[in-house]
Amino acid sequence: MSGKHKSVSVVILSYNSKEDLKECIPSLISQTYQDFEIIFVDNASTDGSEEFIRANYPEIKVVQTGKNLGYPAGNNAGFEVAEGEYIVVVNPDTVADPEWLAELVKPLESDPTIAATTSKVLIYYQKDKINTCANTAHYTGLTFCRGLNKSASELDSCQPVGAVSGCSFAIRSDVLKNINGFDPDFFLYQEDADLSWRIRFAGGKIMYVPESIIYHKFRLSIAPQKEFYLERNRYLILLKNFSLKTLLLLSPALFVTEIVTMSHAILSGPKHVKSKLMAYFWIIKNFKEILTKRRETLSIKITTDRDFFRLLDWKIPFEQVIKYPIMSKTVDAVFNSFYSFHMKMIRRIV
C-alpha cells in the first residue's frame, strides 16, 4: 500500500463492528493486489471500533461521522475522501480471499464499458454455500440473493447482471460522482439495488466476477424494522427510476406483489403489518421530495426502460422466504407463472 495516490479506495463502514474488524482488516491487508488505500468510516460506534483501528492500523484513513447516518450516507462520507480511480465497498463482517481485490478490479481495467463489478459472496459459517452472486433484481423492485444456499462451485461464469451486492462491489469513481453516490434516504437495505438501477440507467454495465471471493457472516432474517425499510425503499426505487408509462404497464404486477408482500407481513405477525403500513405512509408524506429525486434521476437517464428490462428478473425465489416446500412450490407455481406471462407482455410493449 505504498506511494501517494492509490488506484483503489476500499471503503469499509462500521457500526459497532469491532469484533468483525479483527478478522476483516487483516484479510484486506494481505491482498495480492497492493495498490489500494483503506478508508474506515465509523457511524459513532460505542464498542471502541474507531480506537481499535487507530491503535493498530495507523495507515488506514479514519472518518468519524459523529452519529449513525445509516449505510448509504455513511459510505458516502467515505467516498468524499477517497482518492482511487475505483471505489470498492465492503462490509465489515466479511473475510476476503487473498485474490478478492485483484479479481474484482480486473474487468474494470480491461473494459471501459463496465461501470461496476460485484463478487461471489460465500457464507462464512458454511464456506461451501453461496450467500449471493450479485443480486437478483425483480422487475417490481424486490431484491433477492442470487444463488442463495447453492453450492459454492455453481454460478461460475463472469456475466452482466442487474444489481451489485452491497456486501462487496467495485465502481468507477467518475460513475459514482455522476450518479451522486448512494441515496441517503434509504438508510438501510435496498440502497445497493437503487445504486445499481441508477448505474444501469446512466448507461453503465455491471459484471458479476466469480473469481472475486469473499466470505460473509450472513444469516437470513426479516425483522419488523427491516420489513419497513425493504418495502419503503422498493417503492422509492420504482418511483425514482421508471417512466410513467412503464409504471402504468407495471401496475398489474405491482398489485400482485402487494398481495405477496402483505401476505408475508400478515404471516410474520402484527408488527410486520404495521411496518408495511408505515412504508405506505412514509411515501405519501414525502411524495414531493420523491418527485424532486425522480426529476434528478430521469435527467441523467441514458438507457431506455426497454433495454433496462433485459437484466431484470420475473421469478421470485419463494424458497428463500417460505420454509415449507409444498407451500413454497404452490406459491411459486401461482405467482411466478403470472410474473412470467406479464414480463413477456411488458418486454414487447415498453
Salt bridges, closest charged atoms under 4 A:
GLU19 OE2 - LYS22 NZ 3.08
ASP20 OD1 - LYS217 NZ 3.17
GLU23 OE1 - LYS217 NZ 3.13
GLU37 OE1 - LYS61 NZ 3.01
GLU50 OE2 - ARG54 NE 2.87
GLU83 OE1 - HIS5 ND1 3.04
GLU83 OE2 - LYS61 NZ 3.38
ASP93 OD2 - HIS216 NE2 3.11
GLU103 OE1 - LYS106 NZ 3.31
ASP111 OD2 - LYS205 NZ 3.94
ASP183 OD2 - LYS240 NZ 2.75
ASP183 OD1 - LYS293 NZ 2.53
ASP185 OD2 - LYS293 NZ 2.88
ASP194 OD2 - ARG198 NE 3.03
ASP194 OD1 - LYS240 NZ 2.99
GLU227 OE1 - HIS264 ND1 3.33
GLU231 OE1 - ARG234 NH2 3.01
GLU231 OE1 - LYS276 NZ 2.61
GLU258 OE2 - ARG234 NH2 2.88
GLU258 OE1 - LYS276 NZ 2.61
ASP305 OD1 - LYS301 NZ 2.66
ASP307 OD1 - ARG310 NH2 3.20
ASP332 OD2 - LYS315 NZ 3.23
